[in-house]
Amino acid sequence: MKTFILSSLAGLFSFLQASAQNDPYATVTDQIIKTYNSKTYKGFYDLLSAGFKAQQSEKEISGFLQEVYRRYGKIKSISFRNEQAPFRHYKTVFEKGDLEMMLACNEKKEIEGLSFQPYREKAESAKELASDNPKQNAFDLELDSLVTAYLSAPENAGLSIGILKNGKTVFYHYGETRKGTATLPSGRSIYEIGSVSKSFTGILLAKAIEEQKVKADDDIRNYLPESCQNLAYKQTPITLVQLANHTSGIPRLPGNLTAQKNFDEKDPYRHYTKELLFNYLRKLKLKTMPGTVSEYSNTGMALLGVILEGVYGKSYEALVKEKITDPLRMAHTYQEVPAAEKPQFCTGYDEQGHETPYWNLGEIPGCGGLRSTPEDMMLYLQANLEEKDPAIKLSHATTFQSSKYNSLGMAWQKQQSLSGDELIWHNGGTYGFSSFMGFMKSKNCGVVVLSNSGNNVDALSVNLLKILKK
């Protein structure tokens, strides 16, 4: 739901190992200008890798480009600025303004990752960032360089990073919990984790399967009101696991999102109810066969959370507490932050650096409603890396193969590198926060990155994993 952000980690993990020979970027940037300016959006879509296409449909790409064109007009020039692997950064001059384009390509001259954000000239000098990084070894220094690049943008505020390698945990904190306060984040600072919450929902489904409350291939209509019994494609129903791996065919956002009472575009889910969700599904006509195409769906994951609440007769927050956070001793992960903990809640800033309201997911928290701390998220990372809990392990099992190197578990995204290492990950973003969690069992390592800024931390996180896997 963020404006002018189009990105995908699909293929970036394997991209990290790609050869630097036969640089494809000149060809790709020329094709971007040609297809965009001529409004040949199918041609633009054809530039994407198979992995990227598995994450973004042609319709989504076309809609995104049409909106950029409406706001900014034609591209006049694209000029290289710098490289922060796996992305190259370009100043992109349009008829009506400038944007910064972050681009990752493979040797086949395909786009593996793409993102636009507001363009700002780099400041001549910047004050040293507040941090608890001791800068005592090579990793400390490499991490500091990556974080400095992210936080050099004045719109970004603070970061907390957790590193797990061979059973050892290290934290790094940077910037401010609220601009102008000089208050450094800590292990107890609270961040919105956005869609990383979906991984919790995937584990809850795995728990329900392990406890024989449901079956992965259950028809979701068994758990829906009578009014939703037409929700199928040519008599083929959606199954529970298809909600978890985004192959349900249910669109990314519900069409009646803005119909909620007191709709606030800065807090877009606050008043969205289960009743509104069921009303939307009652009228929905699926366009694809369930289980055949993976298209990211907040709506589908929200529905899965609602179904699990019905299965157990408990709220989503209560289920997360009972099944996940209490057993893992994650004492500071919430849907609703208690009053006593509010001082620890970081202030969120949007992509332009403006203070923005917290997001409240109301009656559909399963798609992104959790808040957590670096300390808690590292406990969660460790539990996922170790896979001692059978349900956590089950949630990682492949449920859909979207391409040769990309697959999905129950909410989890999975990517395999050319060398055979598998990255299991999820990212998240609200208007004021960005998050990433990923791990590689073969290298016994993982990373958690939490930011109180709306600009995503994907590239930073992937670069940290690149260093860790050495």
N, C-alpha and C positions, 0 to 999 in steps of 0.2 A: 504493500500500500504506500510505499515511499515514492515520491516523485523523482523520475529520471534516474532510478537505480535499477539497472538490469545486470545481474551477475550470476555466475554459476561456478561452482567448484568442480563440476563434472569434468573429469579429465585433467585437472590441474595437478593432481598428485603424480600421475604418470608424466605430465609435462615437466615436472621438476627434473626428470632424468633425461629429457630430450636433448639431442645434440644441438649445438649452437651453429652448425654448418648450414649453408643454404638458407640464410635468414629470410623468412617468409613475410616479414612485417610490411615491407614496402608494397608488395603486391596486395596484401590484405587491406591496408589503409587506402590504397587507390580504389579497390573494389567497394569499400565502405562508402567513400565519397560518391562513386558512380551510382550504386544501387539506391542509396539514401536520397540523393538529389533528384533522381528520376522517379522516386516513389515506387521503385521496383522492390517491394518488400519481400516477395517470394525469393527474389535473387539475393537479398540480404540474408534471409533465413537459410538459404543454401550454403552460405559461407560458414555456418556453425558446424561444429563437430557433432558426431552422433550422440556423444555424451551430453553435450549442451542441449541438443534437441530433445533429449529424454527429459530434461528439466523444464524446458520452455516450449510451448506449442507455437506453431506459426501464427495463430490468432493472437496470442499474447505478445509476440515480437512485433507484429504489424501494428497492434494497438499502441504499443509503447512508442514505436517510431513515428506514428501519426501524431501523437501528442507532442513529441519533441519537435517535429516539423511545424506544428501549429504554433508552438511557443517561440521557436528559435529560427525557423526558416531554413534555407539551404546552408550546407557547409561550404565555407570559402577556402579554408585551408586546415591541414592537420600537421602540426610540427612536434617533433620529439622533444621531451623535457628531460626525463631521466628514467632509470630502470630500477625497480625494487622487485626483484624476482618473486613470483612468477609473472608480474605485470610490467609492461612498459607504459609510461605516462606520457600523454600527448596533450598539448594545448590545441583545442578544437575551436576554430573561429567560425561562428555562424553569422548569418545576416543580422540577427537581432541580439547577439551576445556571445559569450564564450563559455565553454564547458571544458572540464578536464576529463579526458577519456583514458581509462585504464584498460589495457588490451593484453590478452595472452593468446598466443597462436602456437600451433604445432607445426611439424615439418611438412605436413600435407597442405599447408596454407589454409588451415581451418581455424576458426575462432573457438578457443577453449574457455575463455572467460572475458567478460566485457562489463564495464561499469562507467557511468557518467556521474559527475558531481560538479558543484559550482567551482569555477576556476578562480584561483587567487595567485597572484605573483608571490613567489617565495620571499619572505622578509630577508633583508640584508643581514640582520643579526637577530638573535633571539636569546632571551635569558635562559639560564640553565633550568631544566625541569626539576621540580621537586621529586625526589625518589628515595626509596630505601635500597636501591640496587648497590651492592658493595663494590661492584666493578673490580673484582679481584681475580677473575680468570677470563679465558677467551670467550666462554659462553655468556658470561655477564656482559661483556663488551659488545658482542654481536647482538644480543637482545636489546641492549641500550640503544644501539644504532637503529634497529628496526622500530622501536617504540618512539624514538626521537623523530623519526620520519613521519609517523602517524600523528603525534601530538604537536608537531610544528605547525599544523593547520590550526589557526586561532579558534575555529569553531569547535574543536575537540577539547574535552575537559580532563578526564582522568581514565586510568586503566588499572585493572588488577589482573595479574597473570599467575597461574599456577602451573608448575612443571613437575611431571612425574617421570622418573627415569630409574629403572632397575630397583623399584621399591622406595626410592628416596624422593621426598617432596620438597620443593623450594617455591617460595612466593616472591613476587616482585610487585611493587605498587608505585604508581606514577600520577602526577598531576594533582587534581583537586576533586573532592566530592561535591563541592559547589564552588563555582567561579568566584574569585575574589576573597575566599576565606582562608586560603593557604592550608586547608585541611587535607592531608594526604589520605587516600583510601587505605583501608586495612583489611585483614582477613575477615573481619566482622562487618564490613561495609555491605550494604544490601543493594543489589542491582536487579532490574527486570531482566529475565533471561529469555523472554519472547518465545520463539518457536523451539528452543531447546526443551521447552516443556513437553513438546510432542514426544520426545524420547521417553519421558515418564509415562505418558499415555500408552505408548507401545509396550512398555514393561508391565503396566497394569493389565493390558490385554493378555500378555503372556502369563501373568499370574492367574487370571481367570481361566485360562486354558489348563494350566497346571493343576488348578484346584477343581477342574471339571465342572466349572460353572457355565462354560460355553465351549464351543468348538470353533476352530479357526475358520472353517468353511460354512458356518451357520449363515443362513439367509438373514440379513439385517431386518427384514420386515417382521421377523418373529419378535423383535424388540421395539417396534414402532407402533404408533397409534393406527387405528383402522383406516384413518383418512390417508395414510401413506402407503397403502397396499399396492398401488399402481407403480411404485418405484422399482422399475426393472427395464431391461432393454430386450425387446422381443422375447418376453417371458423368462429371460435369464436374470436372476437376482444378483444383487451385490452381496458379497460376503464380508464378515467382520475383518478378515485379514486384508481385504482389498481397501477398506477404509484406512488401515494402518500403513499400507505401502503405496497409497495414492493412485491406485488403479481402478477406483470406483466409477470414474466418469463424472462424479459430482464436481461442478465448477469450483475454482479456487475460492471465490467469495460468493456469499448468498446474494441473489439479486434484489432482495428486499432489505439490505443492510441499512439503507438510509430511511427506511420506513419506520424505524424504531422511534418511540417517543423521545423528544428532546435530543435528537441526534446531534452529536458533536464530532466534527471531522477530526479534531485533535485527540479525541478519546472515542474511537469509532465503534467500540463493542460494548460500552458501558451498559446500555439499556437493551441490548439484543437478547431476547428471551428464547426459551425452548419453544414456546408457542409460535413465535415468528419463524424459527428454524423449521418446525413441522409444517407450517403454512407454506413455506418456500418449497420444501420437498414434496408436498402434496401436488403441486403444480408442475414440478420439474419433469422435463422430457430428456432422458439420457440420449447422447449422440454417439457414444461409443460402447462397444461390448465390454462389460466389466472384466477386469483381469488382463486386458490386452495392451493398454497404453498407460504409462505412468505420467500423470499430470498433477503437480503439487496442488493440494486442496486443503486450505484452512477449514472449509466447510465440512469436509469429510472427517477430519480429525476432531473437530468440535462435536460432530455427531457421535463419533466413537466414545468420547468422554461422557456424553449424555447417556449413551446406551449402557456403559459400565456403571454409571450411577444407578440406573434402573436395575441392573443385574444384582448389585449388592445392597440396594436400598440405602445408600450412603452418599454424601456429597463427594465431589471430586477431591476437594481438599482433604477430607477425612480419609479417603482411599489412599491418597499419596502418603499421608502421614502414617497410616496403619501398615501399608504394604511396602513402602520404600524408605521414607525418611527416618521413621523411628527405628527400624532394624539397622539402618546404616548410621544411626546416631547423628543425623543431620537435624540439629535442633533449631536452625534458623532459616528454614525454607518454608515459604508461605504462599498462599493465594492472597490473603489479607494480612498485611503487616501489622502486628500488634502495636498499640499506642506506645508502649514502653520502648519499642524498637525503632520508632519513626526517626529519632535523631541519627540512626545509622543508615537511613535510606538516602542514597545519593540523589542529587538533583539531576534530571535528564535534560539534554540539550539536542535540538534537532540538527539536521545536516547543515543548516546555516549558522548554528551556534546559539540559537535562541532557546531560552528556557521553555520547556514544554511539559504539559501535564503527564502524570503517570497514566498508563493504560490500565483499565479495569475490564476484565473479560466477562464480568457478570455471570450469566448462567451457562456460558460455553467456555470454561477455562481450559479444557483439554487441548485446545489448539495453541495456547501461548500465555496462560495466565499466572505462571509462577514467578516468584521473586526469591533470590537466594544470595548467599555470600560466597566469597572465594573459598573459605575453609570448607563449607558444606559441599560445594561443587567438586572440590578435590576428593572428598570422601566418595562422592558419586562416581567420579572418574575412576578411582581406584577399584571400586566394586565392579564397574563395567570391564575394566582391564583384566581383573582377576577371574571374573565369571564364576565365582563360587556359588552364587544363587542360580538355581536351574532356570528360573524365569528370566533372569537377566541374560543368561546364555541363549535361551530360546528366542529372546527378542532380537538377538544379533543374527540368527539364522536367515539365510537368503529366502525371501518369499517372492521376489520378482527380479528377473535378469533384464535390465533395461538396455544393456549393450555388452560388448565383450569384456570390458573392464569395469563396468558400473552396475551395481545391483542395489536392492533395498531389503532391509529386514523389516521389523515392525517399527516403523517410523525412521529407523536409522538409515543413513546414506552410507553406501559401501563402495570403495574404489580400490582397484588392484593396480599396482605399478607394474612396469615392464619387468622388474626384477622379482615380482611375486609377493611383495609386501602389501598387506591389505590395510587400508585406512578406514576406520569406522567413525562417522562424525555426524554432527548436526550443528547448524548455526541458528541464530535468532536475531530478530530486530524489532523494536517498537520505534516510535518516533524519537524517543530520547535515549535509547539504549541499544547496544549491539553485543552479541555474544557468540562464542564458538567453543565447542568441545570436540576433541578428536583424539584417537589413540590407535596405536599399531601393536598388536599382540606379538608379532614376530620380532619387534625391536624392544618390547617391554617398556614402552614410553607413551606419554600422552600430554595434552596441553588443554588448559582452560583459559580463555581470554574473556574478560568482562569489561565493558566500556560504558560510561554514562554519556555517550555521544551517539547520535543516530547514524554516523558514517560507519559502514561495516568494517569488521576486523578480520575478514576472511584472508586477505593477502598476508597480513601480519602473522596470523595463526599458521598458515601453510608454510611460511618461511621459518617459523620456529620449529615446526615438525621436520622440515628439511634439515635443520641443524641437528635435531635430536636423533634422527635416524642414522647419522653417520657412524 
